[in-house]
Amino acid sequence: MILTNEEIREALFLDDDFPTSSLTEFGLLADAFIVKKTGYDYANNMIASAEPLAKLLAKLYLKSIYYEGFHKDEKMDYSIGINGLIGDLKDIARANTGDS
């Protein structure tokens, strides 16, 4: 997984007793989202220069789905950051795999 369970717990401000199985599901969901959007499996083939971006995208995506409906204001809208990071990670993957 791109994020550890502890990174997921911290990103979503979850208590220590939040079920580990749910944290793992969140991590796998974020990984699948990133593969779908970038066409590259950062969870299993991390490119060093992309690691901070992939982690940030995973956190923003999980926040957007976890808190959807709780906050309906622009401070909680992660879509611009998510879309920008998807583009950046696509570019990094293309540059590192030789695809154009």
N, C-alpha and C positions, 0 to 999 in steps of 0.2 A: 504494500500500500504506500501511496505517496506520503500520507500522514500517519503518524503513530496514534494509538488510542489516546495517549496523553495530550497530543497536539489537538486532537478533535475535541477532547473534553475542555481544554483551555479556550479554543476558538469559540465554542458554543456556551461557555460559562456554565458547565454542568457540574453537579456535585460529584464527589468521589464515589458515591454509591450508585451512580447511573450504570445500568447494565453494560458490561463489557461487550456482550454480543451485539447490542445496539450500536455501540461505538464502531465495532468492526463493520457492521452493515453500512453505516454512514461512510466509512472509509472506502469500502468497495463501490458504493454509489458514486462517490466523487471520482474515483479512478475511472469508472465506466463513462462518466460524463466527459472527462478530459480526453479519453480515447476517442469517443464519438465526435467530439468537437474539433480535435486537432489531428486525428488520424495517426496518432503516435502513442505508444504505451509507455508513458513516463514512469509508471509504477514499477515496471520490470526492466526498463532500459533508460535509467536516468542519465541525462546529459548534464554534466557538472554545472555549466553556465545557466541551465534552465531550472535547477532545483529550487531556488528561492521563488521563482515565478510559478512553478507548478504547485508548490506548497501554498502560495498565496491564493492561486485560483481555486484550489481545493477548499480552502477555508472560506473564501467568499461564496462559493457555490453552496457549501453546507449551511452557511449563515442565511443565504437567501431562501433556501427551502425550509430550514428549521423555523425561522422567524416569520415566514410568509403568513400574513393575516394578523400577526400580533401588532405590527407597526405599519401604518399606512402613510408614512411621510417620506420625503425625499432623502432624509438622513439614513434611512435603512434600505435605500435602493442601491443594490450592488451591481446592477446590469451594465453600467458603463465600464466599471473595472473588470468585470467578467469578460465582456466582449473584447476589451483591449488586450487582456492577458491571453485570450484564445488566439488572437492574431499573432502576438509575440511568440507564443509557443509553437504555432504552426511554422513560423519563419525559422525558428531555431531547429525544429525537426527537419525541415527541408534542407537547411544548410548542412546538417550533420548526417543526413542520409543520402545526399547527392541528388535528391529529387528537385525538380525546378518548377 
